[in-house]
Amino acid sequence: MRILGLAILAIATASMAGSARAQTYDPSYPVCLHVYGKATYYECRYTSLAQCNLSASGRAAQCLVNPYFASAYQEPYGRYPKRHRRVY
């Protein structure tokens, strides 16, 4: 009987837990809009800061650069790219 009671208690506790949050940044777009209010959320669907600023005007919102943008360009380290030598 105790095992049944503990099992029911464990199931009830697990069902009351909140759902996991999904990824907040969409890696397809370089600019995100962070909207503040009762429900704070990110909208990552803007291609430029100017486009995002137009959408943010008049609202409690801020435009941010997406840290997870998939096509982000990174400078190679040093002046020339590293070349590998073959060892015979």
C-alpha positions as CSV (number, residue, x, y, z in Angstrom):
1,M,0.0,0.0,0.0
2,R,2.9,2.4,0.7
3,I,4.4,1.8,-2.7
4,L,1.1,2.6,-4.4
5,G,0.8,5.8,-2.3
6,L,4.4,6.8,-3.1
7,A,3.8,6.1,-6.8
8,I,0.7,8.3,-6.8
9,L,2.5,11.0,-5.0
10,A,5.5,10.9,-7.4
11,I,3.1,11.0,-10.5
12,A,1.2,14.0,-9.0
13,T,4.5,15.8,-8.2
14,A,5.8,15.2,-11.7
15,S,2.5,16.3,-13.4
16,M,2.5,19.6,-11.4
17,A,6.0,20.6,-12.6
18,G,6.1,23.3,-15.3
19,S,7.0,22.5,-18.8
20,A,10.5,23.2,-20.0
21,R,11.2,26.4,-21.9
22,A,12.2,26.2,-25.6
23,Q,15.1,27.9,-27.1
24,T,14.5,31.7,-27.0
25,Y,16.8,32.7,-29.8
26,D,16.0,31.7,-33.4
27,P,19.4,31.1,-35.1
28,S,18.0,32.0,-38.5
29,Y,17.8,35.8,-37.9
30,P,20.6,38.2,-36.8
31,V,18.4,40.6,-34.7
32,C,16.0,39.9,-31.8
33,L,13.4,42.0,-30.1
34,H,13.2,41.6,-26.3
35,V,9.7,42.6,-25.2
36,Y,9.1,43.4,-21.6
37,G,5.8,43.3,-19.7
38,K,3.6,40.7,-18.0
39,A,4.9,38.1,-20.5
40,T,8.6,38.8,-21.3
41,Y,9.7,37.1,-24.5
42,Y,12.0,37.3,-27.5
43,E,11.0,37.7,-31.1
44,C,14.0,36.7,-33.4
45,R,12.6,37.5,-36.8
46,Y,14.3,40.7,-37.9
47,T,17.0,41.1,-40.5
48,S,18.3,44.5,-39.4
49,L,18.4,46.7,-36.4
50,A,16.4,49.4,-38.2
51,Q,13.6,46.9,-38.9
52,C,13.6,45.8,-35.3
53,N,13.6,49.4,-34.0
54,L,10.5,50.2,-36.1
55,S,8.7,47.3,-34.5
56,A,9.9,48.3,-31.0
57,S,8.8,51.9,-31.1
58,G,6.0,52.7,-28.7
59,R,6.5,49.5,-26.8
60,A,8.5,48.4,-23.8
61,A,11.0,46.6,-25.9
62,Q,14.7,46.5,-26.9
63,C,16.5,45.3,-30.0
64,L,19.5,42.9,-29.4
65,V,22.0,41.2,-31.7
66,N,21.3,37.5,-31.8
67,P,24.2,35.6,-30.2
68,Y,23.2,32.4,-31.9
69,F,22.9,33.7,-35.4
70,A,23.9,30.7,-37.7
71,S,25.6,32.7,-40.4
72,A,27.8,34.8,-38.1
73,Y,31.2,35.6,-39.7
74,Q,34.3,35.2,-37.6
75,E,37.7,36.6,-38.5
76,P,40.4,33.9,-38.8
77,Y,43.1,34.1,-36.2
78,G,46.2,35.8,-37.3
79,R,47.1,37.4,-40.7
80,Y,47.0,34.2,-42.8
81,P,45.0,31.0,-42.3
82,K,46.9,28.2,-40.7
83,R,48.5,25.8,-43.2
84,H,49.2,22.3,-42.3
85,R,52.4,20.6,-43.5
86,R,52.5,17.1,-44.5
87,V,55.0,14.9,-42.7
88,Y,56.5,12.1,-44.8
